[in-house]
Amino acid sequence: MTEPMRGRSPAVKEWRLNLYLSEHDPDTTARIVLDTGDNVLESRAEARRSPYDPDVPEIGDELAAGRALIAMGRVLLRAADGDIKAVGAFDAEEDLSPLWLDRE
């Protein structure tokens, strides 16, 4: 069991994330804007419905939003990597996560 931190009050932060969805059949686009208070980060992703599939907008929303959230994770990991390099706290040559790779 870990001991509580002494002499340091817990830090509580709130980050605001806005997710915007737009549909132009057969495409759905998701745009995420994350405001950390120190930085504003953005990611985008799309989903395209096959002309042979039924028109169910919720599916396009879910796919585009999920992809944009994954992309935001990559943006955050890259930002952390840059900060780590800036303070010299880590060997920048080592790969931290497979999420670095663009897969979409």
C-alpha positions as CSV (number, residue, x, y, z in Angstrom):
1,M,0.0,0.0,0.0
2,T,1.3,3.4,-0.9
3,E,1.8,6.1,1.7
4,P,-0.1,9.4,1.3
5,M,2.0,12.3,0.0
6,R,3.0,14.6,2.8
7,G,3.6,18.3,2.6
8,R,1.9,18.6,-0.7
9,S,-1.8,19.1,-1.3
10,P,-3.4,17.0,-4.0
11,A,-3.7,18.7,-7.4
12,V,-7.0,18.7,-9.1
13,K,-7.3,19.8,-12.7
14,E,-10.2,20.1,-15.1
15,W,-9.6,19.8,-18.8
16,R,-12.4,20.7,-21.1
17,L,-13.0,18.5,-24.2
18,N,-15.5,19.5,-26.8
19,L,-16.5,17.0,-29.5
20,Y,-18.1,18.3,-32.7
21,L,-19.8,15.9,-35.2
22,S,-20.9,16.9,-38.6
23,E,-22.6,14.7,-41.2
24,H,-22.5,15.1,-45.0
25,D,-23.9,11.8,-46.1
26,P,-22.0,9.4,-46.5
27,D,-19.3,11.1,-44.4
28,T,-19.2,11.9,-40.7
29,T,-16.5,14.1,-39.4
30,A,-15.5,14.4,-35.7
31,R,-13.4,17.3,-34.4
32,I,-12.1,17.4,-30.8
33,V,-10.8,20.5,-29.1
34,L,-9.1,19.9,-25.7
35,D,-8.4,22.8,-23.5
36,T,-6.0,21.9,-20.7
37,G,-5.8,25.4,-19.3
38,D,-2.2,25.6,-20.5
39,N,-2.7,24.4,-24.1
40,V,-5.4,23.9,-26.6
41,L,-5.1,20.7,-28.7
42,E,-7.1,19.5,-31.6
43,S,-7.8,16.3,-33.5
44,R,-10.0,15.2,-36.3
45,A,-11.2,12.0,-37.8
46,E,-13.8,10.7,-40.3
47,A,-16.0,7.8,-41.0
48,R,-17.6,7.0,-44.4
49,R,-20.7,4.9,-44.9
50,S,-20.6,2.3,-47.6
51,P,-23.3,2.9,-50.2
52,Y,-24.4,-0.7,-49.6
53,D,-24.9,-0.2,-45.8
54,P,-28.1,1.1,-44.2
55,D,-28.1,4.7,-43.2
56,V,-27.6,4.6,-39.4
57,P,-26.1,8.0,-38.4
58,E,-25.3,6.8,-34.9
59,I,-22.7,4.4,-36.3
60,G,-20.9,7.1,-38.2
61,D,-20.9,9.3,-35.1
62,E,-19.4,6.5,-33.0
63,L,-16.8,5.6,-35.5
64,A,-15.7,9.2,-36.2
65,A,-15.7,10.1,-32.5
66,G,-13.8,7.0,-31.5
67,R,-11.2,7.6,-34.1
68,A,-10.9,11.3,-33.1
69,L,-10.4,10.2,-29.5
70,I,-7.6,7.8,-30.5
71,A,-6.1,10.6,-32.5
72,M,-6.3,12.9,-29.5
73,G,-4.5,10.3,-27.4
74,R,-1.7,10.4,-30.0
75,V,-1.6,14.2,-29.8
76,L,-1.3,14.0,-26.0
77,L,1.5,11.4,-26.2
78,R,3.5,13.5,-28.7
79,A,3.0,16.6,-26.5
80,A,4.3,14.6,-23.5
81,D,7.2,13.3,-25.5
82,G,8.2,16.9,-26.4
83,D,7.9,18.0,-22.8
84,I,10.0,15.0,-21.7
85,K,12.7,15.8,-24.2
86,A,12.6,19.5,-23.2
87,V,13.5,18.7,-19.6
88,G,15.9,16.0,-20.5
89,A,14.2,13.5,-18.3
90,F,14.1,10.6,-20.7
91,D,16.0,9.0,-23.6
92,A,14.1,10.3,-26.6
93,E,15.2,7.4,-28.7
94,E,13.0,4.9,-26.8
95,D,9.5,4.3,-28.2
96,L,6.9,4.9,-25.4
97,S,3.8,3.4,-27.1
98,P,2.5,1.8,-30.2
99,L,-0.1,4.6,-30.3
100,W,2.6,6.8,-31.8
101,L,2.0,5.2,-35.2
102,D,-0.7,6.7,-37.4
103,R,-2.9,3.8,-38.4
104,E,-5.9,5.4,-40.0
